[in-house]
Amino acid sequence: MNELYELTTKQKKSRRRRSIAIALVLVSLVVLFYVATIIKFGPAILARPL
């Protein structure tokens, strides 16, 4: 039922490209949310007392 099989080189390359694309999208979203937060709160958020 649960047979294991080896991926072809083409499938491995395709999977790697897809993984890299997903990682880039996630990093882009993190940067976008960070920038949006800084813009929303303004530069005063960086000057607050800790």
N, CA, C and O atoms as a MOPAC input file, in Angstrom:
PM7 MOZYME 1SCF
protein

 N      0.81300 1    -1.19600 1     0.00000 1
 C      0.00000 1     0.00000 1     0.00000 1
 C      0.85600 1     1.25900 1     0.00000 1
 O      0.69400 1     2.13600 1    -0.84900 1
 N      1.75200 1     1.33500 1     0.94500 1
 C      2.56600 1     2.53800 1     1.09800 1
 C      3.93000 1     2.30800 1     0.46000 1
 O      4.92300 1     2.07700 1     1.15000 1
 N      3.96100 1     2.37700 1    -0.86300 1
 C      5.19600 1     2.10900 1    -1.58500 1
 C      6.03100 1     3.37800 1    -1.68600 1
 O      5.51500 1     4.46400 1    -1.95000 1
 N      7.32300 1     3.21600 1    -1.47100 1
 C      8.23800 1     4.33300 1    -1.62700 1
 C      8.85800 1     4.25700 1    -3.01200 1
 O      9.13900 1     3.16900 1    -3.51400 1
 N      9.07000 1     5.40900 1    -3.62500 1
 C      9.69000 1     5.43400 1    -4.93300 1
 C     10.61200 1     6.63500 1    -5.01800 1
 O     10.42300 1     7.63400 1    -4.32400 1
 N     11.59600 1     6.52400 1    -5.86500 1
 C     12.60600 1     7.56500 1    -6.03400 1
 C     12.11300 1     8.60100 1    -7.03900 1
 O     11.57100 1     8.25400 1    -8.08800 1
 N     12.30700 1     9.86800 1    -6.70700 1
 C     11.93300 1    10.93900 1    -7.62500 1
 C     12.97000 1    11.05200 1    -8.73200 1
 O     14.15600 1    10.79800 1    -8.52300 1
 N     12.50600 1    11.43300 1    -9.90000 1
 C     13.43600 1    11.65900 1   -10.99900 1
 C     14.15600 1    12.98300 1   -10.78400 1
 O     13.73900 1    13.79300 1    -9.95700 1
 N     15.22100 1    13.20000 1   -11.51700 1
 C     15.97800 1    14.44800 1   -11.40500 1
 C     15.09400 1    15.64400 1   -11.74600 1
 O     15.16900 1    16.69000 1   -11.10100 1
 N     14.26500 1    15.47900 1   -12.75400 1
 C     13.36500 1    16.56300 1   -13.15600 1
 C     12.37700 1    16.90100 1   -12.03000 1
 O     12.09100 1    18.07300 1   -11.78300 1
 N     11.86500 1    15.88000 1   -11.35500 1
 C     10.92500 1    16.09900 1   -10.25600 1
 C     11.62000 1    16.76600 1    -9.07000 1
 O     11.04400 1    17.63300 1    -8.41300 1
 N     12.86500 1    16.35400 1    -8.79900 1
 C     13.61600 1    16.96500 1    -7.70100 1
 C     13.87800 1    18.44300 1    -7.97400 1
 O     13.73700 1    19.27400 1    -7.07700 1
 N     14.25600 1    18.77300 1    -9.20300 1
 C     14.50800 1    20.16900 1    -9.55600 1
 C     13.22900 1    20.98900 1    -9.46000 1
 O     13.24300 1    22.12900 1    -8.99500 1
 N     12.12400 1    20.39900 1    -9.90500 1
 C     10.84100 1    21.09000 1    -9.85000 1
 C     10.42600 1    21.34900 1    -8.40500 1
 O      9.93800 1    22.43000 1    -8.07400 1
 N     10.62300 1    20.35400 1    -7.55300 1
 C     10.27400 1    20.49100 1    -6.13700 1
 C     11.14200 1    21.55800 1    -5.47900 1
 O     10.65300 1    22.35800 1    -4.68100 1
 N     12.43000 1    21.56700 1    -5.81700 1
 C     13.34500 1    22.55600 1    -5.23800 1
 C     12.95400 1    23.97200 1    -5.67000 1
 O     12.93300 1    24.89300 1    -4.85300 1
 N     12.64800 1    24.13500 1    -6.95100 1
 C     12.23300 1    25.46800 1    -7.43600 1
 C     10.95600 1    25.93000 1    -6.74300 1
 O     10.83000 1    27.09600 1    -6.36900 1
 N     10.02500 1    25.02100 1    -6.57600 1
 C      8.76600 1    25.36100 1    -5.90700 1
 C      9.01000 1    25.73700 1    -4.45200 1
 O      8.40000 1    26.67800 1    -3.94400 1
 N      9.88800 1    25.01600 1    -3.78500 1
 C     10.20700 1    25.32300 1    -2.39300 1
 C     10.87200 1    26.69300 1    -2.26600 1
 O     10.56200 1    27.45700 1    -1.35200 1
 N     11.77800 1    26.99700 1    -3.17800 1
 C     12.43800 1    28.30300 1    -3.16200 1
 C     11.42100 1    29.41400 1    -3.41700 1
 O     11.46800 1    30.46100 1    -2.77000 1
 N     10.50800 1    29.19100 1    -4.35300 1
 C      9.47900 1    30.19100 1    -4.65300 1
 C      8.58800 1    30.43500 1    -3.43300 1
 O      8.26300 1    31.58200 1    -3.12500 1
 N      8.19700 1    29.37900 1    -2.74600 1
 C      7.36100 1    29.52500 1    -1.54500 1
 C      8.12300 1    30.27500 1    -0.46200 1
 O      7.55400 1    31.13200 1     0.21400 1
 N      9.40500 1    29.96000 1    -0.29100 1
 C     10.21900 1    30.65100 1     0.70800 1
 C     10.33300 1    32.13300 1     0.39600 1
 O     10.24300 1    32.96700 1     1.29700 1
 N     10.53100 1    32.46600 1    -0.87500 1
 C     10.63200 1    33.87800 1    -1.26500 1
 C      9.32700 1    34.62300 1    -1.01500 1
 O      9.34000 1    35.77300 1    -0.57700 1
 N      8.21200 1    33.97800 1    -1.28900 1
 C      6.90700 1    34.59900 1    -1.03300 1
 C      6.72100 1    34.83700 1     0.46400 1
 O      6.24600 1    35.90000 1     0.86500 1
 N      7.08600 1    33.86800 1     1.28800 1
 C      6.93800 1    34.02700 1     2.73500 1
 C      7.83100 1    35.14300 1     3.27500 1
 O      7.39900 1    35.93800 1     4.10900 1
 N      9.06600 1    35.20000 1     2.80400 1
 C      9.97200 1    36.27200 1     3.23500 1
 C      9.42800 1    37.62400 1     2.79200 1
 O      9.48400 1    38.59500 1     3.54700 1
 N      8.90500 1    37.69000 1     1.58000 1
 C      8.33200 1    38.94700 1     1.08900 1
 C      7.16000 1    39.39900 1     1.95700 1
 O      7.02900 1    40.58600 1     2.25400 1
 N      6.31500 1    38.46400 1     2.36100 1
 C      5.18100 1    38.81000 1     3.21700 1
 C      5.64000 1    39.30900 1     4.58100 1
 O      5.07000 1    40.25900 1     5.11800 1
 N      6.65900 1    38.68100 1     5.14100 1
 C      7.19000 1    39.12900 1     6.43000 1
 C      7.70800 1    40.55300 1     6.31200 1
 O      7.41800 1    41.39500 1     7.16200 1
 N      8.47200 1    40.82600 1     5.26400 1
 C      9.00600 1    42.17800 1     5.05800 1
 C      7.87200 1    43.17000 1     4.84500 1
 O      7.90000 1    44.27300 1     5.39000 1
 N      6.88100 1    42.78700 1     4.06200 1
 C      5.73400 1    43.66700 1     3.81200 1
 C      4.99700 1    43.99900 1     5.10900 1
 O      4.66200 1    45.15900 1     5.34700 1
 N      4.74200 1    42.99600 1     5.94900 1
 C      4.05300 1    43.24900 1     7.22000 1
 C      4.90300 1    44.10600 1     8.14900 1
 O      4.37300 1    44.96400 1     8.85500 1
 N      6.20000 1    43.88500 1     8.15600 1
 C      7.09200 1    44.68500 1     9.00300 1
 C      7.06000 1    46.15100 1     8.56400 1
 O      6.92100 1    47.05100 1     9.39200 1
 N      7.18800 1    46.37900 1     7.26800 1
 C      7.17600 1    47.75000 1     6.74700 1
 C      5.81000 1    48.39800 1     6.99600 1
 O      5.73800 1    49.56600 1     7.37600 1
 N      4.74000 1    47.64800 1     6.78600 1
 C      3.40600 1    48.19900 1     7.02400 1
 C      3.22300 1    48.57300 1     8.49300 1
 O      2.58400 1    49.58100 1     8.79400 1
 N      3.76700 1    47.78700 1     9.39800 1
 C      3.66400 1    48.08900 1    10.82600 1
 C      4.43000 1    49.35800 1    11.16200 1
 O      3.93000 1    50.20800 1    11.89800 1
 N      5.63400 1    49.49300 1    10.62900 1
 C      6.43300 1    50.69000 1    10.88600 1
 C      5.72700 1    51.92300 1    10.32000 1
 O      5.70500 1    52.97600 1    10.95800 1
 N      5.15500 1    51.79100 1     9.13400 1
 C      4.43800 1    52.93000 1     8.53300 1
 C      3.20000 1    53.26900 1     9.36100 1
 O      2.90200 1    54.44300 1     9.58100 1
 N      2.48200 1    52.24800 1     9.81800 1
 C      1.25400 1    52.48900 1    10.58100 1
 C      1.53700 1    53.19600 1    11.90600 1
 O      0.84000 1    54.14500 1    12.26500 1
 N      2.55700 1    52.73600 1    12.63200 1
 C      2.87200 1    53.32900 1    13.92500 1
 C      3.78000 1    54.53500 1    13.81200 1
 O      3.89900 1    55.30600 1    14.76500 1
 N      4.40900 1    54.71300 1    12.69400 1
 C      5.27100 1    55.86500 1    12.47700 1
 C      6.64500 1    55.66500 1    13.08500 1
 O      6.90200 1    54.66100 1    13.74900 1
 N      7.51600 1    56.61500 1    12.85600 1
 C      8.88400 1    56.49400 1    13.35400 1
 C      8.97800 1    56.58800 1    14.88000 1
 O     10.01100 1    56.24400 1    15.45300 1
 N      7.92700 1    57.04500 1    15.53500 1
 C      7.95100 1    57.17300 1    16.99100 1
 C      8.07600 1    55.81000 1    17.67700 1
 O      8.51400 1    55.73400 1    18.82500 1
 N      7.70100 1    54.74900 1    16.99200 1
 C      7.80100 1    53.42100 1    17.61400 1
 C      9.24300 1    53.05300 1    17.89500 1
 O      9.51600 1    52.26700 1    18.80200 1
 N     10.17500 1    53.61300 1    17.12600 1
 C     11.58900 1    53.30500 1    17.32300 1
 C     12.20200 1    54.14200 1    18.46000 1
 O     13.26600 1    53.80000 1    18.97600 1
 N     11.52800 1    55.24100 1    18.84900 1
 C     12.05600 1    56.14100 1    19.86600 1
 C     11.40600 1    55.91900 1    21.23300 1
 O     11.58200 1    56.73500 1    22.13800 1
 N     10.67500 1    54.85100 1    21.38700 1
 C      9.98700 1    54.61900 1    22.66500 1
 C     10.96300 1    54.09100 1    23.72200 1
 O     11.94900 1    53.43800 1    23.37900 1
 N     10.69800 1    54.36500 1    24.99600 1
 C     11.57400 1    53.84600 1    26.03700 1
 C     11.38700 1    52.35100 1    26.20600 1
 O     10.27800 1    51.82900 1    26.09800 1
 N     12.48100 1    51.68100 1    26.47000 1
 C     12.40600 1    50.22900 1    26.67200 1
 C     12.24000 1    49.96900 1    28.10400 1
 O     12.15300 1    48.81200 1    28.51500 1

